[in-house]
């Protein structure tokens, strides 16, 4: 293991002796490692360097995670579950802190590694989509009575008013001269501005309530046991207070797409209604007991909302000169825009069926 990693890891309250520290996963945002230990009943650990360029307030982020996992553990114990397996367990430093900051100003965190668990990279079957829906629904149900305050560590996240302010600014500046060739694509955004703003106004005025939300609902952020039952949500870095519909809509954007997010072959891209149906069934089995009538009314719409937001953000970044999303070739963000727009069109064409699915599981 790298000596510096071992030195940093020893700042934490690790049980047993550290045997090895090795990379885990591809680390698109954080650098993640697994710490293996030796010693009687000593657990393994997940060890991360948090990306401070994306997460501007790591201390508040860790406070949010501690609040939510503490709340979850109380609920899990009351239900007779295992609090060490059914939610994350943060490991503190020897000073009692939730993170260690090294000499270069980097933030490091640690939590227990949940052994004998399974994760999936994609929901490629209705059965797995159903389980994914239950996973998100269960997390939201168990945090639906959380009374504490969470810091907004991602200001403007999924806030379409904020996105349109960014959009208008980029269009007015047109920094790399791309706007004139994009009249059709720009019209895709502008034609839907009023509809999207009307929805967000319901969040702003409280008609649609705010709750604890995960905000990164890919299926690989759900752990399952060996029997296929949901264990817990992981990767709680993005937890904050928003509308529960954002979690549902973002999951539908990623789960139901029959193509790639950046598919050049637009004929590959459509919304798979069978995946939508399976996910919705699992989600509502857990969530319908606490969702309000207004949330249920806009549940299907949230899939369109989040997909539209991504169309806007990809196109905005292309017009801005590709300053936010990493690209692999010059028009990558434009390809992403068109693929997401094709998905949005498919949702719009199937919207009545989507609403009927929601109604059928209430």
Secondary structure, 3 states (H helix, E strand, C coil): CCHHHHHHHCCECCCCEEEEEEECCCCCCCEEEEEEEECCCCCCEEEEEECCCCCCCHHHHHHHHHHHHHHHHHHHHHCCCCCCCCCCCECCECCCCCCEECCCCCEEEEEECCCCCECCCCCCCHHHHHHHHHHHHHHHHHHCCCCCCCCCCCCCCCCHHHHHHHHHHHHHHCCCCCHHHCHHHHHHHHCCHHHHHHHHHHHHCCCCCCEEECCCCCHHHEEECCCCCEEEECCHHHCEEECHHHHHHHHHHHHCECCCCCCCCHHHCCECHHHHHHHHHHHHHHHCCCCCHHHHHCHHHHHHHHHHHHHHHHHHHHHHCCCCCCCCCCCHHHHHHHHHHHHHHHHHHCHHHHHHHHHHCC
